[in-house]
Structures are given as C-alpha cells and as structure tokens.
Amino acid sequence: MKEVQFEWDIQKDIVNRVKHGISFYEAQRAFSDPHRIVAEDMAHSRREKRYYCFGSVEDQILTVRFIYRRGIIRIFGAGYWRKGKSLYEKENKIHKRSHR
C-alpha cells in the first residue's frame, strides 16, 4: 500500500500556528484516526474540491481543511473547532455525560 503524502505552504502553516495553535505537521495526525471522518466542503469547492478531515488527536477532535491533488493531501487549515467535534461525536455515536 502506498504511503500517504502531505504538503503545505510554509507561510500558511506559520499563520495557522499563530491563529489556531496547531501546526500542519501535527495536523497530519488526524488522518491516522481509524474513526476519522472526511467530508467535502460544499461551501468552498468551486474550482477544486476541498475537504474536511475530523480526527482524534490526543483526546481532542481536530478539524483539518485540505485538498487532494495528484495523490497528495495539501493541508491549508487546521484547528480544534466545536462544529468539527460535534460532527465527529455524532457520526461516531459518542455520547458525553454531563458533569454536575
């Protein structure tokens, strides 16, 4: 089986680290989650299809925005967003108990 390859723009990686506290290098780990969810970004897929990967990284749900081009995953955004966590938990039927 062919190993998955990743790439990203170094400047976007720096901006993402400052804005969201996560590097694109770390964001690759979301793709290793066997329960990850990949969904097309219908709102922004105009010229080229864009996707989201929702995956667990160190007990948090990471949302990674990417495109798939010539067999390479190109990451252009990543962060710990509530909407991604909610979708991941719903699709994986994870129910959190409230703490009182």
C-alpha positions as CSV (number, residue, x, y, z in Angstrom):
1,M,0.0,0.0,0.0
2,K,1.3,3.5,-0.9
3,E,2.2,5.8,2.0
4,V,0.1,8.9,2.1
5,Q,2.0,12.1,1.3
6,F,1.3,15.6,2.7
7,E,2.3,19.0,1.8
8,W,1.5,22.6,2.7
9,D,2.5,26.2,2.3
10,I,5.1,27.2,4.9
11,Q,3.6,30.7,5.3
12,K,0.1,29.4,5.8
13,D,1.5,26.9,8.4
14,I,3.0,29.8,10.4
15,V,-0.2,31.8,10.3
16,N,-2.2,28.7,11.3
17,R,0.1,28.1,14.3
18,V,-0.3,31.7,15.5
19,K,-4.1,31.8,14.9
20,H,-5.1,28.3,16.0
21,G,-2.2,26.9,17.9
22,I,-1.6,23.9,15.7
23,S,1.0,23.2,13.0
24,F,0.2,21.4,9.8
25,Y,2.8,18.8,10.7
26,E,0.8,18.0,13.8
27,A,-2.5,18.2,11.8
28,Q,-1.4,15.2,9.7
29,R,-2.1,13.0,12.8
30,A,-5.9,13.5,12.3
31,F,-5.7,11.3,9.2
32,S,-4.3,8.4,11.3
33,D,-7.5,8.1,13.4
34,P,-9.3,5.0,12.3
35,H,-12.6,6.7,13.1
36,R,-11.8,9.9,11.2
37,I,-14.5,11.5,9.1
38,V,-13.8,13.1,5.7
39,A,-16.4,15.4,4.2
40,E,-16.4,17.6,1.2
41,D,-16.5,21.3,1.9
42,M,-19.5,22.1,-0.3
43,A,-19.5,25.9,0.5
44,H,-15.9,26.4,-0.8
45,S,-15.4,23.8,-3.5
46,R,-15.6,25.9,-6.6
47,R,-12.6,25.3,-8.8
48,E,-11.2,22.4,-6.9
49,K,-12.8,20.1,-4.4
50,R,-12.0,20.9,-0.8
51,Y,-12.4,18.6,2.2
52,Y,-12.5,18.4,5.9
53,C,-10.9,15.7,8.0
54,F,-12.2,15.3,11.5
55,G,-10.0,13.1,13.6
56,S,-9.0,12.5,17.2
57,V,-5.5,13.8,18.3
58,E,-4.5,13.5,21.9
59,D,-8.2,13.1,23.1
60,Q,-9.3,16.2,21.2
61,I,-11.1,16.4,17.8
62,L,-9.0,18.2,15.2
63,T,-10.6,19.6,12.0
64,V,-8.2,19.8,9.1
65,R,-9.1,21.6,5.8
66,F,-7.4,20.1,2.7
67,I,-7.4,19.4,-1.0
68,Y,-6.4,16.2,-2.6
69,R,-4.2,16.9,-5.6
70,R,-2.2,14.4,-7.7
71,G,-2.2,11.9,-4.9
72,I,-1.0,14.3,-2.3
73,I,-3.0,15.7,0.6
74,R,-2.4,19.5,0.7
75,I,-3.3,21.0,4.1
76,F,-4.3,24.6,4.2
77,G,-6.1,24.9,7.6
78,A,-6.4,23.2,11.0
79,G,-7.8,23.8,14.4
80,Y,-9.9,22.5,17.3
81,W,-13.3,23.7,16.2
82,R,-16.6,22.9,18.1
83,K,-18.5,22.2,15.0
84,G,-16.0,19.5,13.9
85,K,-16.0,17.9,17.3
86,S,-19.8,17.8,17.3
87,L,-19.9,16.2,13.9
88,Y,-17.3,13.6,14.9
89,E,-19.1,12.7,18.0
90,K,-22.4,12.4,16.2
91,E,-21.1,10.3,13.4
92,N,-19.1,8.0,15.8
93,K,-22.1,7.8,18.2
94,I,-20.1,9.2,21.1
95,H,-22.3,10.5,23.9
96,K,-20.7,12.6,26.5
97,R,-22.1,12.6,30.0
98,S,-22.6,16.0,31.6
99,H,-20.6,16.7,34.7
100,R,-22.7,18.2,37.5
